[in-house]
Amino acid sequence: MNALYVKALYFHRIGALTLPELYGHLRMICRNATFRQYRLATRHHRERLPDA
């Protein structure tokens, strides 16, 4: 899952995906049960990050 996320983000950064296209890819990735479990399991790591 992380590889798919990184690939989509990279493609957006180099201009191969527009922001709406990136959001579309991320929506599909986030529907995956494995990804949702990963996000839930690692939420405490993101809570420590500053808002900026």
Steps between C-alpha positions, in 0.01 A plus 500: 500500500777743585658444159173594326467812713860608440467436127184711473656781703818490292305512174315807627825670601655450157186624326374170362182520713284802569373556852153362415663192346715454811190522720332238281791260544512562874126437529545159340802414717318602819206270423727200544446321832873443548572870460226593748644257755847644447374858550316399815803317640735794435272788599701572815804581283305764307356654818850611599561691178460877503201636307727688263 
